[in-house]
Amino acid sequence: MLSSQHRLRDNEDFQRAFEKGKSVANRQFVIYLLAKEGQEGLRVGVSVSKKIGKAVVRNRVKRLIREAFRSVLPEINWKGDLIVIARKPLADLEYKDVVATLVHCLKKAKLLP
């Protein structure tokens, strides 16, 4: 699980990232990035639509995304807010595939080397 200092929860923060941030996408994720100068580190918000599945499936997808972020978090040296939106194909993937697609999307956003 991500620690509380790395979580993005407030609706206002989500809306600000959607409006002012840039987006990067692949088949499984859409990632919104909003750089913040005064912030200590990275904050991650996860959004999973009801289109993905019922509550059990959505919660599983959220847990997979958070755990994947926790594994790559030490490699990210960026300060700001990051919102991850899951797309439908993500519900059928296993953990290692989720990590691989997340790393691909983060490399596309130039957050990972």
N, C-alpha and C positions, 0 to 999 in steps of 0.2 A: 504494500500500500504506500501511496505517496504521503509524506508527512504533511501536516496541516499548513506549514509555511509554503509548500509548493502547490497548494490547491487554490483554484479560482472558483468562487462560489456565488458572488453577488451578481444579480441580473444586470445591474448597471455596468459592471466590468465586462460582462459578455457582450452587451449591446455596444459598448465603446469599441471593443475589439472588432466586432462585425462592421461597424461604420467606418472606423479610421484605419483598421489594419489591412495588411495585404494577405492574399490567400494563395495557397498552393494545394494541388489536389492530385490524387491518383485514383485508381479504381476503387480502393477500399476506404480512403480517408479524404476529408477536406480539412485543411489546417489553416487557421487564421492567426497571424502574427502581429503583435503590436508592441514595438520596442518602448521601453520606459527607462529613462536615464537614472532617476533617483531610487529605483527599486533594487533590492539586495540580490535577487536572483530570478529564476524562472518560476512562473506560476502557470499551472496547467488546468484547464477546464475541459470536461468531457461531456459531449452531448450525443445521446442515442435516441433516435426518433422511434415512434410506435410502428413505423413502417418496417423496422428491423424484425420485430416479433413481439411476443407477449413479454410480460415483466421478467420472467425467469431468463429468457434469452437476452433481453436488454441488460439486465444486471450482470450476466456472465460476460457480455461484450465489454461493459464498463470495467469490470475487474481485469479482463485481459489487457485492455488499453492502459489502465493505470500501472499494472505490473510491467508491461513492456516499457513504459516511460521510466519506471523506477530503475530498470536495468540499463537504460541508455543515458539517464540523467547526468552521471558524472562526466560524460564526454561532451555535454552541451555547455558551452561557455557563452551564454547570451542572457541578457537581462530584459525581461518583459513578460507579457501575457501571451499565452498560446492556447488556442481553443481547438479541440479535435472533435470533428463531427464524423461519426461512423456511417458508412454507406452499407447497403444491403448485403453485398458479397462477404462482408466481414463476419457475419453470423455463422458461416460454415467453416471458418478457418480455425486451425489449431494455434497454440501459443507461439510456436517458432515461426509460423507464417505471419502472424500478427506483428511480431518483432521485425521480421524482414521487410514487410510493407511499410511499417512505421519508419524504419531506418531509411528506406528509399524516399519517402516523402520528406523526411527531415534533411536529407542530402539535397533534394530538389530545392528546399527552402534555404540551403546553405548554412544550416545550423550544425551539421556534422561534416567532417572532412571526407 
